[in-house]
Amino acid sequence: MKTILATAYAINPYKGSEDGMGWNFVAQMARFSRVIAITRENNRPYIDKFMRENPADFYQNIQFLYFDLPAWARFWKKGSRGAMIYYLMWQKGVINFIRKQNIQFDIVHNLNFHNDWTPSYLWQFGKPFVWGPIGHHNRIPFQYLQSYSRLYWLKDELTWLVKKSFWNASTGLNDTIANSNHILCMNAGVSTQLQLPETKYSVVPSVATQDCGWLPVQPDTEQFTVISAGRLVPLKGFDLAIAAFAQFVHQLPAAQRANCKFKIVGSGEEKHTLMDLCESLQVVENVEFISWIDRQELLEMMKMASVFLFPSHEGAGMVVAEALSFGLPVVCLDNDGPGEFIDGTCGIAVPISSYESTVEKLGNALTTLFVRPDKRKAMRLAARKRFENHFHWDVRGRQLQEIYEKL
């Protein structure tokens, strides 16, 4: 059994997104290998608590080590503020920490953060080096930001300039790419941006989920429920979702309109703007905003829904995997994120175009799924199959093991 040394800056089994992915990847590694997982000290209480409350045999294959920079080097970091700068410093500092531990390992794996522009230094140990999953996140197309404050566009542009500076001028990033034995890419955009040879990478999305149970046959009800979830920020495209739902629902007779609901689960600084949009589009009675709830409650909502609407501009989306696990057809943008997670059998991906055209096509997708229950049923079964074959965490475990064995 090989020993994998993995650096996972973010691990929290009680959270989703980056933290939850970190925990699940380490857990999947431990199914087939011994794992020495190094993470931040602030993750220790959650890891210890979860392992006490949820005993499992594979824990015997995991050794957690905790590392943080000295207090003088991190006093300025508060929550997400300064997280990326601290992460860059942490990646350098963890190398000396590892050297002092006097531990033996066969493979090194830099697990997260999941982006293709921040370097790793684990290759310096001279062991086979796996990097990722790393993701490529394009700029949000300008037409999709026009209804928001100009500051959002400026922030997105500045972020893009920072990324370009790393891609074009970072010797650390060039060394990371050159010394990687295998790179896990969340989406196709990574290999294009980094110009990777086919032999050096595989596409392994960072998102996956467990089987939480599903209903092979949708409940017999006239209710048509569209659901979406995420932070209420421009990145997630909720304005597109609301406008598309409004177009769809206003085409229906009043009796059918009353049976159509759009549930938006999440919170964020754009909530009031989005509520105002619902009012201006006259869909207040059909749209329900639900603040963050327990994950189990969200999963129960998904189980009873008809469609998952997610026109997000990001290169990932864990909620898409969860939606597929419940057999929910997914309507999204045809991008490097959710657009790659689905195919034509289990969802509808709308091409990037003008704002008005995008809204129209998203609305038409909802209409198609509403008026054709036969198509919705077929997509429902295909969505579940897509989850089982591509987005179950056990699939990620087998993918990792195959990669490790080839090194």
PyMOL commands that set and color helices and strands:
alter all, ss='L'
color gray80, all
select helices_A, chain A and resi 17-32+41-53+57-61+71-73+83-101+122-125+142-144+150-169+171-179+188-194+198-200+234-236+238-250+254-257+271-280+295-304+318-325+338-341+355-371+373-391+393-406
alter helices_A, ss='H'
color red, helices_A
select strands_A, chain A and resi 3-8+34-39+62-66+107-112+129-134+182-185+201-203+224-229+260-265+287-290+307-310+330-333+347-350
alter strands_A, ss='S'
color yellow, strands_A
deselect
rebuild
show_as cartoon
